[in-house]
Amino acid sequence: MLLPCAGLTGAVGAANAGNMAEDVSTPDLSTLSFEDALRALEQIVRRLESGDVPLDESISLYAQGEELRKRCADRLQAAEARIAKLTVDANGAVTGAQPFGAD
């Protein structure tokens, strides 16, 4: 039976408290820049790929990573929406702009 492992969650967090430089806590996502969110996501991926993270912490990290991935995707989508593709005539003069991806 695996029930005793459920009580280790707090102990694992306490054991890793000295490892705060690598600990990933999710700040308010609405205040993170795209670059900061991407860095945090990359750090989570490195930790998960290392295989050294306990199961409960892995699940928590995965959830944080998914939120960061959504944040990054939303920010990219918003940036793409702001980009306008310029249209030019045969002489090279700008004749207008259309939304990104409106081909």
C-alpha positions in Angstrom: 0.0 0.0 0.0 1.4 3.5 -0.9 -0.5 5.6 1.6 2.6 6.5 3.7 4.1 8.4 0.8 1.2 10.9 0.9 2.5 12.2 4.2 6.0 12.9 2.8 4.9 15.9 0.8 5.7 18.4 3.5 8.9 16.7 4.4 10.0 16.8 0.8 9.3 20.5 0.6 11.2 21.1 3.8 14.1 19.0 2.6 14.3 21.0 -0.6 14.0 24.3 1.2 17.8 24.7 1.0 17.6 24.3 -2.7 15.6 27.5 -3.2 17.7 28.7 -6.1 16.3 25.9 -8.2 12.9 25.9 -6.6 10.2 27.2 -8.9 7.4 29.1 -7.3 4.8 30.6 -9.7 4.4 34.3 -9.1 1.4 36.2 -10.4 1.3 35.2 -14.0 -0.3 38.5 -15.1 2.8 40.4 -14.0 5.4 38.1 -15.7 6.9 39.3 -18.9 7.0 36.8 -21.7 10.8 36.3 -21.2 10.4 35.7 -17.5 7.6 33.2 -18.0 9.7 31.4 -20.6 12.7 31.3 -18.3 10.5 29.9 -15.5 9.0 27.3 -17.9 12.5 26.2 -19.0 13.6 25.8 -15.4 10.6 23.6 -14.7 11.3 21.5 -17.8 15.0 21.0 -16.7 13.9 19.9 -13.2 11.4 17.5 -14.6 13.8 16.1 -17.1 16.4 15.5 -14.5 14.3 12.8 -13.0 15.3 13.8 -9.5 12.0 15.4 -8.5 9.6 13.4 -6.2 6.3 12.5 -7.7 4.1 15.0 -5.8 6.5 17.8 -6.6 6.6 16.7 -10.3 2.8 16.9 -10.5 2.9 20.4 -9.0 5.7 21.5 -11.3 3.8 20.1 -14.3 0.7 22.1 -13.4 2.9 25.3 -12.9 4.5 24.6 -16.3 1.2 24.2 -18.0 0.1 27.6 -16.6 3.3 29.2 -17.8 3.0 27.6 -21.2 -0.5 29.0 -21.6 0.8 32.4 -20.5 3.5 32.3 -23.1 1.1 31.1 -25.8 -1.3 33.9 -25.0 1.4 36.5 -25.1 2.6 35.3 -28.4 -0.9 35.3 -29.8 -1.4 38.8 -28.6 1.9 39.9 -30.2 0.9 38.3 -33.5 -2.4 40.1 -33.5 -0.6 43.4 -33.2 1.7 42.7 -36.1 0.4 44.1 -39.4 1.6 42.8 -42.8 2.2 45.7 -45.1 0.9 45.4 -48.6 2.7 47.2 -51.5 1.8 48.0 -55.0 3.9 47.2 -58.1 6.0 50.3 -57.5 6.8 49.3 -54.0 4.6 51.9 -52.4 2.8 50.9 -49.2 -0.9 50.6 -50.0 -2.2 49.3 -46.7 -1.9 46.8 -43.9 -3.7 43.6 -43.0 -3.7 41.6 -39.8 -1.0 39.0 -39.3 -1.8 35.6 -40.9 -4.7 37.0 -43.0 -3.3 35.6 -46.2 
